[in-house]
């Protein structure tokens, strides 16, 4: 016969586990934008591009004030013309004796201004136009898209030449020319996004609750398109800078004595054999700016892709 030992109270402990602890979320939840920022920080190339863009912005603001020279100050003596880099003129001087360091950062200020203003106009007009066209659909969409196709069919250079005839050449003319056509691609992008989103359940729920069309477009549809919109806007900035550069190279840029990086490249290429620094510095910084924006835009596109979210 088997003998059973008496059960000791020391073998038992009170149950202290609270109900619901198994279902508790230990890891803090992150939003879509927090997760995108986390993945963007993990992309070293994108962060390097962002740092370069920030440094270029800072130098474009404070760079012209780091020397005692102004961007339009011409030297009366020929001994100050076409000087190489020195402790007094860090980037040398041009054929009129103007300090190239000051002119490069003044030109960077103008080029970045053109890029950001063009992106802002593209964002405001293109997003609104494409959102309205995609949501309303029907004959409204047909008419609005035919207008976009007609405007897209006219060469950009023809816009600029016509504006140069009507208006005086200068910074405002370039901004008007870029703003008149750079929103067309954004409008197509937003229209396609809205067409794919407007039949989603949350849009149907907003309609059932009596939300107006404008509220649905600007409070529901466009915020859900912000990922592609931000990426395209980021990539549009170097595109506008490059467009201004080749316009200045053709002689259709900002008016002298003001300068942009494109105009400095145009001025320096004529003396590349004798004074190569007049081309090297503006060409280097315009290439660095465009490269930094493109790398950052590619990283931002990967970070905002919901399929890569973990």
C-alpha positions in Angstrom: 0.0 0.0 0.0 1.4 3.4 -1.1 1.8 6.1 1.5 1.0 9.6 0.5 3.0 12.4 2.2 1.0 15.2 3.7 0.8 18.3 1.6 2.8 21.1 3.0 1.6 24.7 2.8 5.1 25.8 1.8 4.5 24.3 -1.6 1.9 26.8 -2.4 2.0 30.6 -2.9 -0.8 33.1 -3.3 -1.7 33.9 -6.9 -0.6 37.5 -7.5 -1.0 37.7 -11.3 -3.4 40.4 -12.2 -6.1 39.7 -14.8 -5.2 41.3 -18.1 -1.5 41.4 -17.8 -1.0 38.8 -20.5 -2.8 41.1 -22.9 -0.9 44.2 -21.9 1.2 45.9 -24.6 4.8 45.9 -23.3 6.3 47.6 -26.4 5.2 51.2 -26.8 3.1 51.6 -30.0 4.4 54.0 -32.7 2.5 56.0 -35.2 3.1 55.9 -38.9 5.2 59.1 -38.9 7.2 58.0 -35.8 8.1 54.7 -37.6 9.0 56.6 -40.8 11.3 58.9 -38.9 12.9 55.9 -37.1 13.6 54.2 -40.5 14.8 57.4 -42.0 17.4 57.8 -39.2 18.6 54.3 -39.9 19.3 55.2 -43.5 22.8 56.7 -43.3 22.8 58.0 -46.9 19.5 59.9 -46.4 20.7 61.4 -43.1 23.9 62.5 -44.7 21.9 64.2 -47.5 19.7 65.9 -44.9 22.8 67.2 -43.0 24.2 68.6 -46.2 21.0 70.3 -47.1 20.8 71.9 -43.7 24.4 73.0 -43.9 23.8 74.5 -47.3 20.7 76.4 -46.0 22.8 77.7 -43.1 25.6 78.8 -45.3 23.3 80.4 -47.8 21.9 82.5 -45.0 25.1 83.5 -43.1 27.8 82.8 -45.8 27.6 86.3 -47.5 28.2 87.9 -44.1 31.3 86.0 -43.2 33.5 88.3 -45.3 33.7 92.1 -45.6 32.9 91.9 -49.3 29.5 92.2 -51.0 28.4 90.1 -53.9 28.2 93.1 -56.3 31.3 95.0 -55.2 33.6 95.5 -58.2 37.3 96.4 -57.6 38.5 99.5 -59.4 42.1 98.1 -59.8 42.8 95.2 -62.2 45.3 93.7 -59.7 42.3 92.3 -57.8 40.7 90.5 -60.8 41.0 86.8 -61.4 42.9 86.1 -58.1 43.2 82.5 -56.9 42.2 81.3 -53.5 43.9 83.1 -50.6 43.5 84.1 -47.0 41.7 87.3 -48.1 39.6 85.8 -50.9 38.8 82.2 -49.9 37.4 81.2 -53.3 39.3 83.7 -55.3 37.9 86.6 -57.4 36.2 86.8 -60.8 37.0 88.9 -63.8 35.6 92.0 -62.2 37.4 91.5 -58.9 34.3 90.4 -56.9 34.8 88.0 -54.1 33.8 84.6 -55.3 33.1 83.2 -51.8 30.4 85.8 -51.2 28.9 85.4 -54.7 28.8 81.6 -54.4 26.8 81.7 -51.2 24.6 84.5 -52.5 24.0 82.4 -55.5 23.2 79.4 -53.3 20.6 81.6 -51.6 19.0 82.5 -54.9 19.0 78.9 -56.2 17.6 77.4 -53.0 14.9 80.1 -52.9 13.9 79.2 -56.4 13.8 75.5 -55.5 11.7 75.9 -52.3 9.3 78.4 -53.8 8.8 76.2 -56.8 8.1 73.2 -54.5 5.7 75.3 -52.5 3.7 76.4 -55.5 3.7 72.8 -56.8 2.4 71.7 -53.4 -0.3 74.3 -53.1 -1.6 74.2 -56.7 -0.9 70.7 -57.7 -2.3 69.0 -54.6 -5.5 71.1 -54.6 -6.0 70.7 -58.4 -5.3 66.9 -58.4 -7.4 66.3 -55.3 -10.4 68.1 -56.7 -10.1 66.4 -60.1 -9.7 62.9 -58.7 -12.5 63.1 -56.2 -15.2 64.7 -58.3 -14.5 62.6 -61.4 -16.8 62.5 -64.4 -16.8 65.4 -66.8 -15.0 67.7 -64.3 -12.1 65.3 -64.2 -12.0 65.0 -68.0 -12.0 68.8 -68.4 -9.4 69.4 -65.7 -7.0 66.7 -67.1 -7.3 67.9 -70.6 -6.2 71.3 -69.4 -3.2 69.7 -67.8 -2.3 67.8 -71.0 -2.5 71.0 -73.1 -0.2 72.8 -70.7 2.2 69.9 -70.5 2.4 69.8 -74.3 3.9 73.3 -74.5 7.7 73.3 -74.1 9.0 74.8 -70.9 11.6 76.9 -72.8 8.8 78.5 -74.8 7.1 79.6 -71.6 10.3 81.3 -70.4 11.0 83.1 -73.7 7.4 84.4 -73.8 7.7 85.6 -70.2 11.0 87.2 -71.0 9.3 89.2 -73.8 6.4 90.3 -71.6 8.2 90.7 -68.4 11.8 91.9 -67.6 14.3 89.1 -67.1 15.0 88.4 -63.4 14.2 86.3 -60.4 10.5 86.9 -60.4 10.2 85.9 -64.1 11.9 82.5 -63.4 9.6 82.0 -60.4 6.6 82.7 -62.5 7.8 80.4 -65.3 8.5 77.5 -62.9 5.3 78.0 -60.9 3.2 78.0 -64.1 4.2 74.4 -65.1 5.8 72.6 -62.2 2.5 71.8 -60.6 1.3 69.6 -63.5 3.1 66.5 -62.5 2.0 66.9 -58.9 -1.6 67.2 -60.0 -1.4 63.9 -61.9 0.2 62.2 -58.9 -2.4 63.4 -56.5 -5.3 62.6 -58.9 -4.1 59.0 -59.2 -3.8 58.6 -55.4 -7.2 60.1 -54.8 -8.8 57.8 -57.4 -7.4 54.8 -55.5 -8.5 56.1 -52.1 -11.9 57.7 -52.6 -13.8 54.3 -52.5 -12.3 53.3 -49.2 -14.5 52.6 -46.2 -13.5 55.7 -44.2 -14.5 57.9 -47.2 -17.9 56.1 -47.4 -18.4 56.6 -43.7 -17.6 60.3 -44.0 -20.2 60.6 -46.7 -22.7 58.7 -44.7 -22.1 61.1 -41.7 -22.8 64.1 -44.0 -19.3 65.4 -44.5 -18.9 68.0 -47.3 -16.9 67.3 -50.4 -14.2 69.8 -49.3 -13.9 68.2 -45.9 -13.5 64.8 -47.4 -10.8 66.0 -49.8 -8.7 68.1 -47.4 -9.3 66.2 -44.2 -9.4 62.6 -45.3 -8.0 62.0 -48.8 -5.1 64.4 -49.1 -3.6 63.6 -45.6 -3.5 59.9 -46.7 -1.6 60.9 -49.8 1.1 62.9 -47.9 3.7 60.2 -48.2 4.1 60.4 -52.0 3.4 64.1 -52.0 6.3 64.8 -49.6 8.7 62.6 -51.5 7.8 64.2 -54.9 8.1 67.7 -53.4 11.6 66.8 -52.0 12.7 65.6 -55.4 11.1 68.7 -57.2 13.5 71.1 -55.4 16.7 69.9 -57.1 14.8 69.7 -60.4 13.9 73.4 -60.1 17.4 74.3 -59.1 18.8 72.4 -62.1 16.2 74.1 -64.4 17.3 77.5 -63.1 20.9 76.5 -63.7 20.5 75.7 -67.4 18.3 78.7 -67.9 21.1 80.9 -66.5 23.6 79.0 -68.6 21.5 80.0 -71.7 21.4 83.6 -70.5 17.8 83.5 -69.3 18.6 83.6 -65.6 18.6 86.3 -62.9 19.8 89.7 -63.9 23.3 91.0 -63.1 24.8 91.9 -60.6 22.7 89.3 -58.7 23.9 85.8 -59.1 22.7 82.3 -58.8 24.8 79.1 -58.9 23.8 78.5 -62.5 24.9 82.0 -63.6 28.2 81.6 -61.8 28.8 78.3 -63.7 27.9 80.1 -66.9 30.3 82.9 -66.2 33.1 80.5 -65.1 33.0 78.1 -68.1 34.3 80.8 -70.4 37.5 81.1 -68.4 37.9 77.4 -67.3 41.4 77.1 -68.9 42.9 80.2 -67.3 40.9 80.5 -64.1 39.4 77.1 -63.3 38.4 78.0 -59.7 35.7 80.4 -61.1 33.9 77.3 -62.5 34.9 74.7 -59.9 33.4 76.2 -56.7 29.9 77.0 -58.1 29.7 73.7 -60.0 30.8 71.8 -57.0 28.2 73.3 -54.7 25.3 73.0 -57.2 26.2 69.4 -57.8 26.4 68.7 -54.0 23.1 70.4 -53.4 21.3 68.4 -56.1 22.9 65.1 -55.1 22.0 65.7 -51.4 18.4 66.4 -52.2 18.1 63.4 -54.4 19.7 61.0 -51.8 17.5 62.4 -49.1 14.4 62.1 -51.3 15.2 58.4 -52.1 15.6 57.7 -48.4 12.4 59.6 -47.6 10.5 57.5 -50.2 11.8 54.3 -48.6 10.9 55.5 -45.1 7.4 56.5 -46.0 6.6 53.2 -47.8 4.1 51.4 -45.6 5.1 48.0 -47.1 8.5 48.3 -45.4 7.0 49.1 -42.0 8.0 46.7 -39.2 
